[in-house]
Amino acid sequence: MLTTIAIILIVLWLLGLVTGYTMGWFIHILLVVAIAMILIRVIRGENPLK
C-alpha cells in the first residue's frame, strides 16, 4: 500500500517537474489573455463572467 502511494507521488512529482518547465510559459500567457479579456468586458460595461 505504501509503495503504491510512493510510486504515484513520484510519478506525479516527475510529471509536475516536466510540465512545470515546458508548459509554464504557456499557462502564464493564457492567464494574461484571460485577465485582458475580463478587463475589456468590464471596460465595455458587459458582464465579465458571462
C-alpha positions in Angstrom: 0.0 0.0 0.0 2.7 2.5 0.9 4.8 1.6 -2.1 1.8 2.2 -4.4 1.3 5.7 -2.8 5.0 6.4 -3.0 5.1 5.4 -6.7 2.1 7.5 -7.5 3.6 10.5 -5.7 6.9 10.1 -7.5 5.2 9.9 -10.9 3.1 13.0 -10.2 6.2 14.8 -9.0 8.0 13.9 -12.2 5.0 15.0 -14.3 4.9 18.3 -12.5 8.6 18.8 -12.9 8.4 18.2 -16.6 5.3 20.2 -17.3 6.4 23.0 -15.0 9.3 23.8 -17.2 7.8 23.1 -20.6 4.2 24.4 -20.1 4.8 27.1 -17.5 5.2 29.9 -20.0 2.0 28.8 -21.9 -0.1 28.8 -18.8 1.1 32.3 -17.9 0.2 33.5 -21.4 -3.3 32.0 -21.0 -3.7 33.7 -17.7 -2.7 37.1 -19.1 -5.1 36.7 -22.1 -7.9 35.7 -19.7 -7.3 38.7 -17.5 -7.2 41.0 -20.5 -10.5 39.7 -21.9 -12.2 40.2 -18.5 -10.8 43.8 -18.3 -12.1 44.5 -21.8 -15.5 43.3 -20.9 -15.6 45.3 -17.8 -14.5 48.5 -19.6 -17.2 47.9 -22.2 -19.8 47.6 -19.4 -20.6 44.0 -20.1 -20.9 41.2 -17.6 -17.4 39.8 -17.3 -18.5 36.3 -16.1 -20.9 35.7 -18.9 
